[in-house]
Amino acid sequence: MNWGMMTKAERDAAYNNTDAVKNSAELNAARIAASEAFRKAHPEHLDLRYGPKERNVWDLFPAKDANAPCLVFIHGGYWQRNSRDQFASLIAGVHAHGWAAGLPGYTLAPDASLTEIVAEINTALDWLAANGAAHGINGKVVLSGWSAGGHLTAQCLGHSRVSAGMAVSGVFELGPIRDTYLNDKMQFTDAELATLSPLRLPMIKKPLAITYGTAELPPLVADSRALHEKRAAQHLPGPLIPVAGADHFTITHELRDADGILTRQLLLLA
């Protein structure tokens, strides 16, 4: 892929997961319906405010054991779409194994810059560190997220409350994205490209599993491989997990299912 020789339409297509997966609308609808059902079954600790903005809220799902590990899952949507409540079904896999879980919301672009979004996730983790025990969550925190949430996982892995992470289908170099339709709302600055591209930053020494579907768009595959390669060169812990045949949306089934590939990997990170 010669980025410099590509047209604007080709660059847009290179990052457009929705168009690349023809049944993406049906897959999203199924996930959202399952998430609504999961939240209705576990309504006790929803909509907990961690900050002043509308989306600065947590949904928490404590385990029976307050000291059980906790999966914190950050939703995707290229930092400009979706919401935490639409992804609750993806924590069902580890919840079935006795884990706690939580999903933080965050303000979407263009109402927040990526700098502000990263700050909100760190503030959410601060809140969890201070208040999680009051809601029955006192164990190790494993941070994870899908797509934009995968990026935010890598970016916020250094938070003191986080012990390990798993980035799912993330983007870790922002430079090319500034040349696509996604930047209409993101409006990345040069400083953000330098400070919010995990591939440009010092590697965090905590375990980080990195995973992608083999049927994903080439830039996402390349970013995952590059981040793992950079970490492996420094002998840092965490596997690279290509999920055979999975696209950008079906890979999430491996989190939803109790015996899913990614559920099993999360269990190893606790």
C-alpha positions as CSV (number, residue, x, y, z in Angstrom):
1,M,0.0,0.0,0.0
2,N,1.7,3.2,-1.2
3,W,-0.2,5.8,0.8
4,G,1.3,8.7,-1.1
5,M,0.0,7.5,-4.4
6,M,-3.5,6.8,-3.2
7,T,-6.5,9.0,-4.0
8,K,-8.6,10.5,-1.2
9,A,-11.3,7.9,-1.9
10,E,-8.8,5.1,-1.6
11,R,-7.5,6.5,1.6
12,D,-11.0,6.8,3.0
13,A,-11.8,3.2,2.0
14,A,-8.6,2.0,3.7
15,Y,-10.1,2.9,7.1
16,N,-13.8,2.4,6.5
17,N,-14.7,-0.8,8.4
18,T,-18.4,-0.3,7.9
19,D,-18.2,-0.4,4.2
20,A,-15.6,-3.2,4.1
21,V,-17.9,-5.6,6.1
22,K,-21.1,-5.8,4.1
23,N,-23.3,-7.1,6.9
24,S,-21.8,-4.7,9.5
25,A,-25.2,-3.1,10.1
26,E,-26.7,-6.5,11.1
27,L,-23.7,-7.4,13.3
28,N,-23.9,-4.0,15.1
29,A,-27.7,-4.4,15.6
30,A,-27.3,-7.8,17.1
31,R,-24.5,-6.6,19.5
32,I,-26.6,-3.6,20.6
33,A,-29.7,-5.8,21.2
34,A,-27.6,-8.3,23.2
35,S,-26.1,-5.4,25.2
36,E,-29.5,-4.0,26.0
37,A,-30.6,-7.4,27.4
38,F,-27.4,-7.7,29.4
39,R,-27.9,-4.3,31.0
40,K,-31.5,-5.1,31.8
41,A,-30.3,-8.3,33.6
42,H,-27.7,-6.3,35.6
43,P,-29.2,-2.9,36.4
44,E,-27.8,-2.3,39.9
45,H,-24.7,-0.1,39.0
46,L,-25.5,1.7,35.8
47,D,-25.0,5.4,34.9
48,L,-22.5,6.2,37.6
49,R,-21.1,9.7,37.1
50,Y,-17.3,10.2,37.0
51,G,-17.2,13.7,35.5
52,P,-19.2,16.7,34.5
53,K,-19.9,16.0,30.8
54,E,-23.0,14.1,29.6
55,R,-21.1,10.9,28.6
56,N,-18.8,10.9,31.7
57,V,-20.6,7.9,33.2
58,W,-19.7,4.3,34.1
59,D,-21.7,1.1,33.8
60,L,-20.3,-1.3,36.4
61,F,-21.0,-5.1,36.7
62,P,-19.5,-6.3,40.0
63,A,-18.7,-10.0,40.6
64,K,-19.8,-12.0,43.6
65,D,-16.2,-11.7,44.9
66,A,-15.2,-8.1,45.3
67,N,-11.5,-9.1,44.8
68,A,-12.2,-10.8,41.4
69,P,-10.4,-9.3,38.4
70,C,-12.2,-6.5,36.6
71,L,-12.3,-6.0,32.9
72,V,-12.6,-2.3,31.9
73,F,-13.8,-2.2,28.3
74,I,-13.6,0.9,26.1
75,H,-16.1,1.1,23.2
76,G,-15.1,1.9,19.7
77,G,-16.4,4.0,16.8
78,Y,-13.3,6.0,15.7
79,W,-13.7,8.3,18.7
80,Q,-16.8,9.8,17.1
81,R,-19.6,7.2,17.2
82,N,-21.3,4.7,19.5
83,S,-21.7,4.6,23.3
84,R,-20.8,2.4,26.2
85,D,-24.2,0.9,26.6
86,Q,-24.1,-0.6,23.1
87,F,-21.1,-2.8,24.1
88,A,-22.2,-4.4,27.4
89,S,-22.6,-7.8,25.8
90,L,-18.9,-7.9,25.1
91,I,-18.1,-8.3,28.8
92,A,-20.4,-11.3,29.1
93,G,-17.5,-13.7,28.4
94,V,-15.4,-12.9,31.4
95,H,-18.4,-12.1,33.6
96,A,-19.4,-15.8,33.1
97,H,-16.0,-16.7,34.6
98,G,-16.7,-14.7,37.8
99,W,-15.0,-11.4,36.7
100,A,-16.3,-7.9,37.4
101,A,-16.5,-5.5,34.5
102,G,-17.1,-1.9,33.7
103,L,-17.6,0.3,30.6
104,P,-16.8,4.0,30.8
105,G,-18.4,6.5,28.5
106,Y,-16.6,9.4,26.9
107,T,-17.4,12.5,24.9
108,L,-17.3,12.0,21.2
109,A,-15.6,14.1,18.5
110,P,-16.1,16.8,17.4
111,D,-17.4,17.8,20.9
112,A,-14.1,16.6,22.3
113,S,-10.6,16.4,20.8
114,L,-8.7,13.1,21.1
115,T,-6.5,14.8,23.8
116,E,-9.7,15.4,25.8
117,I,-11.0,11.9,25.2
118,V,-7.8,10.4,26.5
119,A,-8.0,12.7,29.6
120,E,-11.6,11.5,30.2
121,I,-10.6,7.8,30.1
122,N,-7.8,8.5,32.6
123,T,-10.3,10.5,34.8
124,A,-12.7,7.5,34.6
125,L,-9.9,5.2,35.8
126,D,-9.1,7.7,38.6
127,W,-12.7,7.5,39.7
128,L,-12.7,3.7,39.6
129,A,-9.6,3.6,41.8
130,A,-11.3,5.9,44.3
131,N,-14.8,4.5,44.2
132,G,-14.7,1.0,42.8
133,A,-14.6,-0.7,46.1
134,A,-17.8,1.0,47.2
135,H,-19.5,-0.8,44.2
136,G,-17.9,-4.2,44.9
137,I,-14.9,-3.8,42.6
138,N,-11.6,-4.2,44.3
139,G,-9.5,-6.6,42.2
140,K,-6.9,-6.2,39.5
141,V,-8.0,-4.1,36.5
142,V,-7.4,-5.4,32.9
143,L,-8.0,-2.7,30.4
144,S,-9.4,-3.6,27.0
145,G,-11.2,-2.0,24.1
146,W,-12.1,-2.5,20.4
147,S,-11.2,-0.3,17.5
148,A,-10.8,3.3,18.8
149,G,-11.1,1.6,22.2
150,G,-8.1,-0.5,21.3
151,H,-6.2,2.7,20.7
152,L,-7.3,4.1,24.0
153,T,-6.3,0.9,25.7
154,A,-2.7,1.2,24.5
155,Q,-2.7,4.9,25.2
156,C,-4.0,4.6,28.8
157,L,-2.2,1.3,29.8
158,G,0.1,3.2,32.0
159,H,-2.6,4.3,34.5
160,S,-1.7,3.1,38.0
161,R,-5.0,1.2,38.4
162,V,-4.4,-0.9,35.3
163,S,-2.3,-4.1,35.6
164,A,-2.5,-5.4,32.0
165,G,-4.3,-4.8,28.8
166,M,-5.7,-6.2,25.6
167,A,-6.1,-4.0,22.5
168,V,-8.6,-5.4,20.0
169,S,-8.5,-4.2,16.4
170,G,-6.9,-0.9,17.3
171,V,-5.2,1.8,15.4
172,F,-1.8,2.9,16.8
173,E,-0.5,5.4,14.3
174,L,-2.7,8.4,13.7
175,G,-0.8,10.1,10.9
176,P,-2.6,8.4,8.0
177,I,-6.0,9.0,9.6
178,R,-5.5,12.7,9.2
179,D,-5.6,12.1,5.5
180,T,-9.1,10.5,5.6
181,Y,-12.7,11.4,6.1
182,L,-12.3,10.5,9.8
183,N,-10.3,13.7,10.3
184,D,-13.4,15.9,9.4
185,K,-14.4,15.5,13.1
186,M,-11.1,14.6,14.7
187,Q,-9.1,17.6,13.4
188,F,-5.8,16.1,14.6
189,T,-3.0,18.5,15.4
190,D,0.7,17.8,14.8
191,A,1.1,17.5,18.6
192,E,-1.7,14.9,18.8
193,L,-0.1,12.8,16.1
194,A,3.2,12.9,18.1
195,T,1.8,12.3,21.6
196,L,-1.3,10.1,21.0
197,S,0.1,7.6,18.5
198,P,1.2,4.6,20.6
199,L,3.7,3.5,18.0
200,R,5.6,6.8,18.4
201,L,5.7,6.6,22.2
202,P,7.9,4.8,24.7
203,M,6.5,1.3,25.3
204,I,4.7,0.6,28.6
205,K,6.2,-2.4,30.4
206,K,2.9,-3.9,31.5
207,P,1.5,-7.0,29.7
208,L,-0.4,-6.0,26.6
209,A,-2.1,-8.6,24.3
210,I,-2.7,-7.3,20.8
211,T,-5.3,-8.9,18.6
212,Y,-6.9,-8.4,15.2
213,G,-8.9,-10.4,12.7
214,T,-7.2,-11.8,9.7
215,A,-10.0,-10.4,7.5
216,E,-9.6,-6.9,8.7
217,L,-8.5,-3.9,6.7
218,P,-4.7,-3.9,6.0
219,P,-3.8,-0.7,8.0
220,L,-5.4,-2.1,11.1
221,V,-3.5,-5.4,10.7
222,A,-0.3,-3.5,10.0
223,D,-0.7,-1.3,13.1
224,S,-1.3,-4.3,15.4
225,R,1.7,-6.2,14.0
226,A,3.9,-3.1,14.3
227,L,3.0,-2.4,17.9
228,H,3.6,-6.0,18.9
229,E,6.9,-6.1,17.0
230,K,8.1,-2.9,18.8
231,R,7.1,-4.3,22.2
232,A,8.7,-7.7,21.4
233,A,12.0,-6.1,20.4
234,Q,12.1,-4.8,24.0
235,H,11.1,-8.2,25.4
236,L,7.8,-6.8,26.8
237,P,5.1,-9.2,27.8
238,G,2.0,-9.9,25.7
239,P,1.1,-12.0,22.7
240,L,0.0,-11.1,19.2
241,I,-3.3,-12.9,18.5
242,P,-4.5,-13.0,14.9
243,V,-8.1,-14.4,14.9
244,A,-8.4,-16.5,11.8
245,G,-11.2,-15.4,9.5
246,A,-12.5,-12.7,11.8
247,D,-13.4,-9.2,10.4
248,H,-13.6,-6.0,12.3
249,F,-17.0,-6.9,13.7
250,T,-17.0,-10.6,14.1
251,I,-13.8,-10.5,16.2
252,T,-16.0,-9.2,19.1
253,H,-17.8,-12.6,19.3
254,E,-14.6,-13.9,20.8
255,L,-15.1,-11.6,23.7
256,R,-18.9,-12.2,24.1
257,D,-18.6,-15.9,24.4
258,A,-17.4,-17.6,27.6
259,D,-15.1,-19.9,25.6
260,G,-14.0,-17.3,23.0
261,I,-10.4,-16.9,22.0
262,L,-10.2,-13.4,23.5
263,T,-12.1,-14.3,26.6
264,R,-9.5,-17.0,27.3
265,Q,-6.7,-14.6,26.7
266,L,-8.2,-12.1,29.2
267,L,-8.3,-14.8,31.8
268,L,-4.6,-15.3,31.4
269,L,-3.9,-11.6,32.0
270,A,-5.4,-11.4,35.5
